[in-house]
């Protein structure tokens, strides 16, 4: 009994060091599902408005940086970050990712963002972790990844034959964004990124170099857009930066990149339903079948084997 108690006590600090609370991580990931599902709809509305994608990006990073700056100055997160890490985070989850996905919304329905970004994330994070970090996936994860690829492929086939002009271009752009963000998620776990570091690297740093370029050189129609549309986009584009990315950091640190990606992949189904209800976007039968197949793959990648009691 003494030996068992001592072993338990010795294991507790190690468990805390590894990531802490799976419940907290799961709750954070579920919160992101609702934020990103609504973000899909609002971003599609913005892409079809008089705003340019550069305007939407400026609203996103400008407002989020304005709110994040006092926290960054207080916590000084750059002290624990190299220039290399700051640059990589700002590129993978900052401006390039945002512009690619915004451009995709100008071609494809909002639901495709959920399918081809969040839907394929579990498969992409597994592949990156396997090839780069030598993290051997479980057989259930491999089977889930295969279903995810099959489901996404069905949706891609439907996009290729869709009456919506250029829907397949939007699908490809969404996949490019998913690859960038999946890489960011794996690095988030490896580097143990904190919430202040996320705020600084993605919001503040991006705003510092992007806003002057947007103001001086990029096409804009901010002055010709209704105030209500500007406020709508500013608020909903800020949510992923200030709240979503911090919840993501909490989720990835507590449950890992692949399980987090699996939970986030609830976004395709919810996004498709919201797109149908709010935007009147009707998807083909093949796409709906693809979402179902993809969701089954998500469940497989999220399943964890039960640990035997010692």
N, C-alpha and C positions, 0 to 999 in steps of 0.2 A: 504493500500500500504506500509506504514512504517513497519507494522508487517511482511508482506511478505518479504520485503527487508532485515529486520533484521534476519529473519529466514534463508534466503539464505546465508547471510554472516556468520552466525553461523555454517552452514553446511559445508562450504568450507574447513576449516581446518581439520574437521573430515574426509572428503573424501580424502584429501591429505595424512592424516595419515594412512588410510586404504590401500593404495597401489598405489595411484597416477594415472598413465596414462594407461588406457586399450589399447590405440593405440600403445604405446611403448611396452607393454607386448606382444601384438599380433605380432608386427613386429619382436620382439626378438624370439618368438616361430617359426615363419616362417623361420627365419634364421637358426634355429636349424634343421628344416626339411631338408634343402639342405646339411647341414654339415653331418647329420647322414645318409642320403641316400647314399652319396658318401662314408662315413665310412663303410657302410655295404659291398660295393663292394671291397674296398681296403683291408678290414680285411679278406674277403674271399680269396683274392689273397694271402695275407700273410699266412693264415692258410694252403694253399696248396703249399707254398714255402718251402725252406730248413730251414727257421726259426722255432724255437719252439715257443709255445704260451708264454713261459716265456721270450723269447727274445723280442717278440712284446710288452709285458707288460713293460719290462725294457726300451725299446725305448720310449714308451708312457710316463712313469713317469719320466724317466731320463731327457729327453729334456724339458718337460713341467715344471719340478721343477727347472731346470737351468734358464729358462726364468722367472719363477714366483718368485724365491727367492729374487731378488732385490725389487720387489713390496711388498713382505711379510715383508722384513726388514724395508721398509719405513713406511708402514701402521701399522705394528705390530698388525695384527688382532687377535692374540691369547689373547690380553688383554681383549677382550669382550667375550671370549669363555671358557667354562669349559673343563676339560680333557674328561669328559663324552661325550660332544657334538663333540669334535674333533674326538674321537675314533669312535663314531657312524657314522659320516659323512664319515670318511676314510674307514669304513667297508662296508657301504651300497652302496657307489658310487665310491669306490676305488678299491683296489686289488681283493677282492673276486668277486665282480661284473664283473670286467674285465676278470679274468681268467675263470669264468663260461661261459661267452659269447664267449670268444675266443675258448674254448673247443667245444662249440656248433657249431661253424663254421667249425670245422673239420668233422662234421657228416652231416650237413644239408646245403641246398642252402642258398645263401645270402638273398634271399627274405624271407625266414622263420624268419630271424632275425627281419625284419620289422614287420612281422605278429605277432610273438609270444612275441616280446618285446614291441614295440610301439603300436601295435594293441590292446593289452589287457590292456594297462596302464589306460585308462579311467575307465574301470570296476574295476580294482584293486584299484585305488585311491579312487573311490567312496566307495568301500567296506571298505577300511581302515578308511576313514573319518567317515563313518557311525558307524562302530563297535567300533572304538577307540575314536574318537572325538565327537561322537553323532551328526554328521552333517547329518540332514535328507535330502536325495536326492529328487529331484523333480520327478514326475511321468514320465516325458519325459526322464530323466536321467536313470531311472530304465528300461524303454523300450529300450533305447539305449544300456545299459549294457547287456540286454538279447540278443540283436542282435549281439553285439560284441562277446559274449560267443558262440553264434550259429555259427558265421563266423569262429572264431578260432577253433571251434570243427570240422567244415568241413575241414579246412586245416590240422588239426591234423589227421583226418581219412585218408586223402590223403597221409599224411606223413607216417602213419602206413603201408599203402599198397604200398608205393613208391618203385620203383626199386632201388633207392639210398639206399645203405646199411646204416642202423643206422640213417636215417633221423628223425625217431621218438625220438631217444635219443637226437638229437640236438634240437628238439622242446621242450622237457622237460627241457633241460638246459636253453634254451631261456626263458621259463616261470619262472624258478628260478631266472634268472637275472632280469626279469620284476618285480617280487615281491620285490626284494631288492631295485630296483630303484624307484618303486612306493612309497615304504615306505620313501625313502629319499626325494621324492618330497613333501610328506605331511609334513614331519619334516622341510623341507626348508621353507614352508609357515608358520608353527607354530613358528619356531624360528626366522623368518625374517632374513635369512642368507644373508650376504653381499658378494659382489664379492671378496674382499680380503680374507674373511674367507673361501670361496670356494677354492681359489688358495692355501691357506695355508694348509687346512685340507686334500684336495684330492690329490694335486700335491706334495707339499713339504713333508708333513708328510709321505705319502706313499713311496716316494722315499727314505727317510731317513732309514726306516726299511726294505724296500724290496730290494734295489739294492745290499747291502752287502750279503744278503741271496742268491740272484740270482747269484752273481759273485762267491761265494764260494761253493754253494751246488747244484744248479739247472742245469739241462741239457741245453746246449746251442750249437748253430751252427752259431753264429754270424760271426766267422772267415771264414766259408765256404760259406757265402752268398754274392751274388753280391752287390756291393756298391749301385747300382741304386735301388735295392729292399729295402735295409736298409734305404736309404734316403726317399723312397716312404712311407714306414711304419712309419718312425720317424715323418714325416710332418703330415700325415693324422691321426696318433694316437694322436698327440699333439693337433689337432684342438678341439676334444671334451673336453679336459681338460682346455685349456687356453681360448677358445672362447665359446665352446658349453655350459659348465657349468656356465659360467658367464651370457650368454644369458638366460640360464635356470633360474638362480636366479632372473634376471630382469623380466622374464615372469611370474614366479610363484608369485612374490611379487606384481605384478600389476594386473594380471587377475585371479590368483588362481591356485591350483594344477590340478583340474579336467579339466578346460578349456584348460590349457596348454597341458595336456596329450591328449586332443581331437585334438588339432592342430598338435601335434607331430605325431599323428596317420595317418597323410597324408604320412608318411614314408613307410608304407607297399606297397601302390600302386606304388609310385615312385621307391622304392627299387626293386620291382618286374620287372618294366619296364627296369630299368638300368641293372638288372641282366640278362634279356633277351638280351638286346642290346650288353652289354659289355662282359658278361661271357658266353653267349649262354645258360643260364639256362632255360629250358623249364618246366613250372609248369603244373600240371594236371588241367583238367577242373574244378574239384571239388575245388581245391585251389583257382582258379580265382573267382569262385562263392563265396567262403568263404570271399575273399578280398572285393568283392562288398557288401555282407551282412554286413561285419564288418564296411565298410565305411559308410553305412547307419546308423549303430549304433553310429558311431563317430559323425555324423551330429546331431543326437538326443541329445547326451550328451553335445554337444557344444552349442545347442540352449538355449537362455536365454529368459524368459518372459519379455515382454515390461513393463517398469515401468510406472505407471500412473502419469500424471502430477499433481502437487499440486499447 
